Amino acid sequence: MEKQIGYWLKNLDTLLEASMDEALQMSRREWQVLNTTAHGARPDELEPFDGVNEAVERLTARGWLADSRITEAGRAAHTEIAERVARFRRRVSEGVTPEEYQATVDVLRRMAANLEHSAA
């Protein structure tokens, strides 16, 4: 029996979490918070995701955030980790064309929008 989209979404999410933690030497959520703040946003913009507050606490303990804003040490760490993220993304998307990637993102975005609109 062919596995459906829910299986592949959950499987990929689980693999991304574990693989990113190993590749980045930090959690995926910590990277998301660090990257968000490095681009001028605040961590609370990641509200829909679990673990944001814990990630902020860990990044603050490392000295990379202060008052939910990136520090100079955080900027230096972000630059170095962004290189690892780029390598990780290349590895994950090996064999996937940019057009296939964009089409996949577009389909998932529309499916999410369908569910968001039907829940309203």
N, C-alpha and C positions, 0 to 999 in steps of 0.2 A: 504494500500500500504506500502510495506517495505521501510524504509528510507535507502538511499544510503550512501556510505562512506563519501561523502562531508558533509552531515548533521552531522554525528557522529563526524567527525574531528572538525568541527566548534563548535558543542555543547560541546565536551570535552574541547576544548581550552578555551571557555568562562567560563566553570565551574572551570577549573584549575586556571585561572586568579583570579576569585573572591574568590575561596576557599584558594588559596595560600596567597593572600593579607591578608585574615583574620587569617589564621593559623600562618603565619610568622611575622605578624605585619609590613610588608614591601611589596613592590611590587615584583612580580615575576621577572621583569627585574632587579630590584635592587639586588635580590638574585643571578641572573645569572651573573651580573657584579662582585659582591663581591666574588662569588665562583670561577669565572674565574681568577680573580686577586690573590686569595688565592693560586691557583695552578700554579702561575708563568706566566700566560698569561696576555696580555693587553686587556682592554675593547674593543679596536677596532677590536678584533677578533670576536666580536658579531655583526659586521657590518650589516648582512642581517636583523637584528631585529630592529623594531622601538623602540624608547624611550631609547636607550643606552646612548646618551649624557645627557638626563635628569636624568637618574639613576646615572651616574657618578657625576653630580652636587649635587644630594641629598646625595650621600654617602660621597662626599668631605665635604659638609656642616656638616655632622655628625662627621667628623674627621676620617672616616674609610678609606678614600683614600686621597692621596696627589700625585699630578702629575701622576694620573692614576695608582698609585701603592698602594698596601694595607699597612696600617699603623699597629702599634702594637695594637691599639684600634680596628682596623678593623679585625685583626686576632682573638682577643678575641671574638668579636661579631660573626665572622664566625663560630667559634667552637660552640658557644651556639646555633646559628640559624641552623647549620647543624644537630643538634639533633632534632629540630622541623621539618626540611625537611625530615629526616628519618622516623619520625612518620607519617608525611603527606603522604609520598610515600607508606608506609605500608597500610594506610587507603585507598588510591586510588586503590591499586592493590589487595585488599582483594578478595579472590576467584579466582584469576588469578595465574596460576602456573608460575614458572620461564620460563618454556619452551613456554607457551602461550605468555608471555610477549615478550620473545626474538623473537618468530615467528612474532608477530605483528610489532615489531620494524624493523625486516628484510623486511617484506612486504612493509611497508611505505617507508623505505629507497630505495628499488628498484623502487617503483612507482615514488618517487621524482626524482631518477636518470633517469628514462624514460622520464620524462618531461624536465629535464635539458638538456639531450642529444638531444631531438627533437627540443628544442629552439635554439640550437647552429647552 
